[in-house]
């Protein structure tokens, strides 16, 4: 029987009690989730915009070619008040599908839709349709103001999670040495983070030939001196350097869902967003809370804003550089902050982890599918804004 499920997501790390689902008729629309007291409404007056992101996966028919698994990232309600997950619904005929939260070595929760077809369970095409509904609003932390005692505070145990190294983001050796040189003489976490941000903008560059969003291998970047890459490389470098000098920092993995309203041609995507994945970064500073940054998008403006690129001192680059230390335009949805993410039920390799979950992942007959090639994997992602 074909079933459609709906789940209202309330936080990045979902307790087991939240993971139960209720069945809806195939023609039913998801009911709005109950909003906790004090949560901003998604009204346009307050700057909120509502989106629907649909991910469609079409695997080959069974025909005895072994079991199949698919793992899809889902929208969450992260701290910071800039995004609210309004629900997820899905169809996966013939499969066992459930929303799960898994934790990697750092203990950071990563929610995902895990879908499994047993061996020989069906001869029909194996398909998944996941629809995420969420609201976003632009995010701005005013660093020109002095720190405030009323700023959002993060729990100490959470901050400790975002100081830990990961497999691709060490915080010792050359990483720490580099960060200490960059931040020498700077006072306070905001100024240290600013120095790291400016150093990355000056010294890194976006490399269009890199597959996907890059790998985020910080040790390789610093050891080889090759500071070229894409967002998962450049922003991972920010995160690792900040952590190495005691500043809690994290990557935010997601996808663009709309054109930019700030006049940047290169910093938005609407409609078919199959290849519009984007990683951002944040750091934590007492008196300000989590502060959004995105040095990788500054370098994207340099390379892609106009044919032939722009010099770093161009007014458009300078505007992006100023904006993206303390601001995010929320034409983008955040999935998670996780690293070294285990894929439940994966059989393709002895190590069933991925560095991050930003793309659909899958395997057929214990062979891993290429998440960076949607044509051979056979997935599509489409985003639309809901205006009524």
C-alpha positions in Angstrom: 0.0 0.0 0.0 1.3 3.4 -1.0 1.6 5.6 2.1 2.3 9.3 2.6 3.8 10.3 5.9 4.1 13.7 7.6 6.3 14.8 10.4 6.6 18.2 12.0 10.3 18.9 12.9 11.0 20.9 15.9 14.8 20.7 16.4 18.0 19.6 14.7 18.4 16.7 17.2 15.1 14.9 17.3 14.2 12.8 20.4 12.9 9.3 19.7 9.4 10.3 20.8 9.2 12.7 17.9 10.1 10.1 15.3 6.6 8.5 15.2 4.6 9.4 12.1 0.9 9.6 11.3 -0.6 8.5 8.0 -2.4 10.9 5.7 -4.5 10.1 2.7 -2.7 10.5 -0.6 -4.7 13.7 -1.4 -4.3 15.3 2.0 -2.2 18.4 2.7 0.1 18.5 5.7 -1.5 20.4 8.6 0.5 23.3 10.0 2.6 22.4 12.9 1.9 23.8 16.4 4.2 26.7 17.1 5.7 27.0 20.6 5.0 30.1 22.6 7.6 32.8 21.7 8.4 31.4 18.3 8.1 34.0 15.5 5.3 33.4 13.1 6.0 33.0 9.4 4.2 36.1 8.3 5.6 38.1 5.4 5.4 41.3 7.6 8.1 39.9 9.8 10.3 39.0 6.9 9.5 35.3 6.8 9.2 33.4 3.5 7.8 29.9 3.1 9.3 27.3 0.7 8.7 23.8 -0.4 11.7 21.6 -1.4 10.9 18.4 -3.3 13.5 15.7 -3.7 12.7 12.9 -6.2 14.8 9.7 -6.4 14.3 7.1 -9.2 16.4 4.0 -8.7 16.5 1.1 -11.3 13.8 -1.6 -10.9 14.7 -4.5 -8.6 15.2 -7.4 -11.0 17.2 -9.3 -8.4 20.1 -6.8 -8.3 20.2 -6.7 -4.5 18.9 -4.4 -1.7 18.9 -0.6 -2.1 19.1 2.2 0.4 18.7 6.0 0.1 19.5 8.7 2.7 18.1 12.2 2.2 18.9 15.3 4.2 15.9 17.1 5.7 15.2 20.7 6.8 15.5 21.5 10.5 14.8 24.3 13.0 18.4 25.3 14.0 19.2 27.8 16.8 19.3 31.4 15.7 15.7 32.1 14.8 16.2 32.3 11.1 14.6 29.0 10.0 11.6 26.9 11.0 10.9 23.5 9.7 7.2 23.2 9.1 7.0 19.5 8.2 8.2 16.7 5.9 6.1 14.2 4.0 7.2 11.4 1.8 6.2 8.5 -0.4 8.4 5.4 -0.9 6.4 2.5 -2.3 7.6 -0.9 -1.3 10.3 0.5 1.0 10.8 0.9 4.7 11.1 4.6 5.2 11.6 6.5 8.5 12.9 9.8 9.7 16.0 9.2 11.9 18.5 11.3 13.7 22.0 9.9 13.8 25.1 11.1 15.6 28.7 11.1 14.4 31.9 11.0 16.4 31.3 14.6 17.6 27.8 13.7 18.9 26.0 16.3 16.7 22.6 15.1 15.6 21.9 14.8 11.9 18.2 14.2 10.8 17.6 12.3 7.6 15.0 10.2 5.8 16.4 6.7 5.7 14.8 4.5 3.0 15.5 0.8 2.5 14.3 -1.8 -0.1 15.0 -5.4 0.8 16.5 -7.7 -1.8 14.0 -8.8 -4.3 11.2 -6.9 -2.6 9.8 -5.4 -5.8 10.2 -5.5 -9.5 8.8 -2.0 -9.9 11.0 1.1 -10.1 12.2 2.1 -6.6 11.2 5.7 -6.1 11.2 8.2 -3.2 9.6 11.6 -3.1 10.4 13.8 -0.1 8.8 17.2 0.4 10.2 19.5 3.0 8.3 22.7 3.9 10.0 25.4 5.9 10.1 29.1 6.5 13.2 31.3 6.5 14.1 35.0 7.2 17.3 36.9 6.6 19.8 36.7 9.4 21.9 39.6 10.8 24.0 39.9 13.9 25.0 43.5 14.4 28.7 43.2 15.4 29.0 47.0 15.5 27.1 47.0 18.8 28.7 46.0 22.1 28.1 42.5 23.4 24.8 42.2 25.1 23.8 40.3 28.3 20.5 39.5 26.5 22.1 37.8 23.5 21.2 34.2 22.9 23.3 31.8 24.9 24.4 28.3 23.9 24.7 25.5 26.4 28.4 24.7 27.4 28.1 21.1 26.3 26.9 22.2 22.9 29.8 24.6 22.5 32.2 21.8 23.4 30.9 19.8 20.5 31.8 22.6 18.1 35.4 22.7 19.4 36.1 19.1 18.6 38.2 18.1 15.5 36.7 15.9 12.8 38.2 13.5 10.4 38.8 16.2 7.8 39.0 19.2 10.1 41.8 18.7 12.6 42.5 21.4 15.1 46.2 20.7 16.0 49.5 20.9 14.2 49.6 23.1 11.1 46.0 24.1 11.5 46.6 25.6 14.9 49.9 27.1 13.9 48.2 28.8 11.0 45.3 30.1 13.1 47.7 31.5 15.8 49.6 33.4 13.2 46.4 34.8 11.7 45.0 35.9 15.0 48.1 37.1 16.7 47.5 40.4 18.4 43.7 40.2 18.1 41.6 40.6 21.2 38.3 38.7 21.7 36.6 36.0 19.7 34.9 38.4 17.2 38.1 40.0 16.1 39.9 36.7 15.9 37.1 35.3 13.8 37.2 38.4 11.6 40.9 38.0 11.1 40.4 34.4 10.0 37.6 35.4 7.7 39.6 38.2 6.0 42.6 35.9 5.7 40.5 33.3 3.9 39.0 35.8 1.5 42.5 37.1 0.7 44.2 33.8 0.3 41.7 31.2 -0.9 40.0 31.1 -4.3 37.1 29.3 -5.7 38.0 26.5 -8.2 35.1 25.8 -10.6 36.5 22.4 -11.6 36.1 20.9 -8.1 33.3 18.3 -8.0 30.2 19.2 -6.0 31.0 21.5 -3.1 34.4 20.0 -2.4 35.6 17.6 0.3 36.5 19.9 3.2 39.9 18.3 3.7 41.6 21.1 5.7 44.8 19.3 6.4 45.4 18.7 2.7 44.7 22.3 1.9 47.2 23.7 4.4 49.8 21.0 3.9 49.9 21.4 0.1 49.3 25.1 0.2 46.5 24.6 -2.4 43.8 26.8 -0.9 41.5 26.5 -4.0 38.2 24.8 -3.7 34.5 25.3 -3.2 32.2 26.1 -0.2 32.8 22.8 1.7 36.5 23.5 1.4 36.7 27.2 2.1 34.2 27.4 4.9 35.5 24.2 6.5 38.9 26.0 6.6 37.2 28.8 8.5 35.6 26.3 10.9 38.8 24.4 11.6 40.9 27.5 12.1 38.4 29.0 14.5 38.1 25.9 16.6 41.8 25.5 16.8 42.1 28.8 18.7 39.2 28.1 21.0 36.3 29.6 19.1 33.3 27.3 18.7 32.4 27.1 15.0 30.4 24.9 12.8 29.5 24.3 9.2 25.9 24.5 8.0 25.0 22.2 5.1 22.1 23.0 2.9 20.9 24.1 -0.5 19.9 27.4 -2.2 16.2 27.7 -2.9 15.6 31.2 -4.4 17.3 34.0 -6.3 19.2 36.6 -4.3 17.3 39.8 -3.4 20.6 41.6 -2.7 21.5 41.9 -6.4 24.0 39.0 -6.6 23.5 36.9 -9.7 25.8 34.1 -8.4 24.3 33.7 -4.9 20.9 32.3 -5.6 19.0 29.5 -7.4 15.3 28.8 -7.8 13.3 26.0 -9.5 15.7 23.2 -10.3 18.2 23.2 -7.4 19.6 19.7 -8.0 23.1 21.2 -8.2 22.6 24.2 -5.9 24.0 22.7 -2.6 25.8 25.2 -0.4 27.7 25.0 2.8 27.9 28.0 5.2 29.7 28.6 8.5 29.0 30.1 11.9 31.1 31.0 15.0 29.9 31.6 18.6 30.8 34.7 20.5 29.6 35.5 24.0 27.3 38.5 24.0 26.3 37.9 20.4 25.4 34.2 20.1 26.0 32.3 16.9 27.3 34.6 14.2 26.8 33.8 10.5 29.7 34.0 8.0 30.3 32.9 4.5 33.8 33.6 3.1 33.3 31.0 0.3 30.5 33.1 -1.2 32.7 36.1 -1.3 35.1 34.1 -3.5 32.1 32.9 -5.5 31.2 36.5 -6.3 34.8 37.0 -7.4 34.7 34.1 -9.8 31.1 33.8 -11.0 29.3 37.1 -10.6 30.1 38.2 -14.1 31.8 36.4 -17.0 35.5 36.6 -16.6 35.3 37.3 -12.9 35.8 40.3 -10.7 38.9 41.8 -8.9 38.8 41.5 -5.1 38.6 45.3 -4.8 35.5 45.6 -7.0 32.6 47.3 -5.3 30.4 44.2 -5.6 33.0 42.0 -4.0 33.5 44.6 -1.3 29.8 44.6 -0.6 29.6 40.8 -0.4 32.7 40.8 1.8 31.2 43.2 4.3 27.8 41.5 4.3 28.9 38.0 4.7 30.6 38.5 8.1 27.6 38.7 10.3 24.8 38.1 7.7 23.1 35.4 5.7 20.5 36.0 3.1 18.0 33.2 3.7 17.3 32.2 0.1 18.9 28.9 1.4 17.8 26.2 3.7 19.9 24.6 6.4 19.9 20.8 6.7 22.4 20.1 9.6 25.7 20.8 11.2 27.0 17.3 11.4 30.3 15.8 10.4 31.5 12.2 10.0 27.9 11.1 9.6 27.0 7.4 9.8 24.5 6.1 7.2 22.2 3.6 9.0 22.1 0.3 7.2 24.9 1.1 4.7 26.7 -1.9 3.3 28.8 -0.5 0.5 31.9 0.0 2.6 33.4 -1.1 5.9 33.2 2.5 7.0 29.6 3.6 6.6 30.2 7.3 7.3 30.2 10.3 5.0 32.1 13.6 5.8 28.8 15.5 5.7 25.2 15.0 4.6 24.3 17.7 2.1 23.5 15.6 -1.0 21.2 12.6 -1.4 23.2 9.4 -0.7 22.4 5.9 -1.8 23.6 2.4 -2.7 22.2 -0.5 -4.8 23.4 -4.1 -4.4 26.0 -2.9 -1.8 27.5 -0.5 -4.4 27.7 3.2 -3.5 25.9 5.6 -5.8 27.7 8.8 -6.8 25.9 11.5 -4.8 27.6 14.2 -6.9 26.2 12.8 -10.2 22.4 13.2 -10.1 22.1 11.9 -13.7 23.5 8.5 -12.9 22.1 8.4 -9.3 18.9 9.6 -10.8 17.7 12.3 -8.4 16.2 15.8 -8.8 15.6 18.6 -6.4 13.1 21.4 -7.0 12.4 24.5 -4.8 9.4 26.8 -4.9 8.3 29.7 -2.7 4.7 29.4 -1.3 3.2 32.8 -1.5 -0.4 32.1 -0.6 
